[in-house]
C-alpha cells in the first residue's frame, strides 16, 4: 500500500469515526439513536442540524433499513395538556447560518417497526432527503444510556 493510499484510508476511517456529518452545507452534529426501551419496536434519533450555507436547507424526509417506517416527528400539545407525537408535514427548514436541535420531547427522527435491535455501541445508517433532491447518509451511533439533556446544545440555543 502506498503512503498516499494509506493516508486516504486513514483519513476516511477518521471521518467515519467522528460524530458529525457534513454535506450540502448542512452539518449533523452529535447524533445518537436509542430504543424506546429494550427490545422495543420503536426508536428515535436526535442531533443538532447546523446550516453553514447561505441558503435555507429543508430536510423533507428520512429513511433507514433499520425500520419499516422512518419519519420526521415532533411533539404537540393536543389541547388538553397532553403531548402527542406526530409526523412533521412539509419537512424541517434550517435557515441559512442557523441551527435546529432535534431532541427528546421535540423534533426527532422516529423509527417504527424496527427490523433490528438498537444495540449500544453499534451504528445505524439514516438517509436524509432534502427538498432539492439531494440525499445525505448519516452514520448514527446507538446510545441507549444517554440522558435526555446530554448533547443537546446549550440552553441559549433554541430550535427554529
C-alpha positions in Angstrom: 0.0 0.0 0.0 1.4 3.4 -0.9 1.8 6.2 1.5 -0.9 8.2 -0.3 -3.4 5.3 -0.2 -2.6 4.7 3.5 -3.2 8.4 4.2 -6.5 8.3 2.3 -7.7 5.1 4.0 -6.7 6.6 7.5 -8.4 9.9 6.7 -11.6 8.1 5.6 -11.6 6.0 8.7 -11.2 9.1 10.8 -14.1 10.8 9.1 -16.3 7.8 9.7 -15.4 7.8 13.4 -16.4 11.4 14.0 -19.8 12.2 15.5 -20.6 14.8 12.8 -21.6 14.5 9.2 -21.3 17.4 6.7 -22.9 17.7 3.2 -24.6 20.3 1.1 -23.9 23.0 3.7 -25.6 21.0 6.5 -23.6 19.7 9.4 -25.1 17.0 11.6 -23.5 17.3 15.0 -23.6 14.8 17.9 -26.2 12.4 16.5 -27.3 9.4 18.6 -30.1 6.9 18.4 -31.9 4.9 21.1 -34.6 2.4 21.5 -37.8 3.4 23.4 -37.0 0.6 25.8 -35.1 -2.8 25.5 -36.5 -4.8 22.6 -39.0 -2.1 21.7 -40.4 -1.9 18.2 -39.6 1.8 18.0 -36.6 4.0 18.4 -35.6 7.6 17.7 -32.5 9.6 16.7 -31.5 13.0 18.0 -28.9 15.6 16.8 -28.1 19.2 16.0 -28.6 20.3 12.4 -26.3 23.2 11.6 -26.7 25.1 8.3 -23.4 26.5 7.3 -24.6 27.7 3.9 -26.0 31.0 2.7 -29.3 29.4 1.7 -32.2 27.8 3.7 -32.0 23.9 3.7 -35.2 21.9 4.0 -35.0 18.3 5.3 -38.1 16.7 3.8 -37.7 13.1 5.0 -35.6 10.3 6.3 -35.2 6.6 5.6 -33.2 3.6 7.0 -33.0 -0.1 6.7 -33.3 -0.5 10.5 -37.1 0.2 10.5 -40.1 -0.4 8.3 -41.1 3.3 8.7 -38.9 6.3 9.4 -40.4 9.8 9.8 -39.6 13.2 11.0 -41.6 13.7 14.2 -42.4 16.3 16.7 -44.4 16.6 19.9 -47.5 18.9 20.0 -50.0 19.7 22.7 -53.3 18.1 22.0 -55.2 21.0 23.6 -55.8 19.1 26.8 -52.3 19.5 28.2 -51.1 16.1 26.8 -48.2 16.0 24.4 -48.7 13.8 21.3 -46.1 12.7 18.8 -47.0 13.5 15.2 -45.3 13.4 11.8 -43.9 16.8 10.6 -45.6 17.8 7.4 -43.6 19.8 4.9 -40.2 18.9 6.4 -37.9 20.9 8.7 -36.3 24.1 7.3 -33.0 25.2 8.8 -32.5 28.9 7.9 -29.1 29.9 6.4 -26.5 30.2 9.1 -28.7 28.8 11.8 -29.2 25.6 13.8 -32.1 23.2 14.5 -32.0 20.9 17.6 -33.6 17.6 17.3 -34.2 16.4 20.9 -36.3 14.3 23.1 -39.7 15.9 23.6 -39.3 17.9 20.4 -38.4 17.3 16.8 -36.7 13.9 16.1 -36.2 11.1 13.7 -38.8 8.4 14.6 -38.2 4.8 13.6 -41.2 2.5 13.7 -41.2 -1.3 13.2 -37.5 -1.8 13.9 -36.1 -4.6 11.8 -33.1 -5.0 14.2 -32.4 -4.1 17.8 -30.7 -0.8 18.5 -27.6 -2.1 20.4 -25.4 0.2 22.4 -22.1 0.9 20.6 -23.4 -0.1 17.1 -24.2 2.5 14.4 -27.2 2.8 12.1 -27.3 4.5 8.7 -30.1 7.0 8.2 -30.5 8.7 4.8 -31.7 12.4 4.9 -33.7 13.5 1.9 -33.7 17.2 1.0 -36.1 19.4 -0.8 -33.6 20.0 -3.6 -33.5 16.2 -4.3 -30.1 15.7 -2.6 -29.5 12.9 -0.1 -27.1 12.5 2.7 -26.3 9.3 4.6 -25.6 9.9 8.3 -24.0 7.2 10.5 -25.6 7.5 13.9 -24.2 5.7 17.0 -26.6 3.9 19.3 -26.5 5.1 22.9 -29.4 3.8 24.9 -28.0 5.0 28.2 -27.7 8.7 27.2 -29.6 11.1 29.4 -32.1 13.4 27.8 -30.2 16.7 28.2 -26.8 15.4 27.1 -25.5 16.7 23.8 -28.5 19.0 23.0 -26.5 22.2 22.9 -26.7 25.0 25.4 -29.9 26.3 26.9 -29.4 29.5 24.9 -29.9 27.6 21.6 -33.5 27.0 20.6 -34.9 25.0 17.7 -36.4 27.0 14.9 
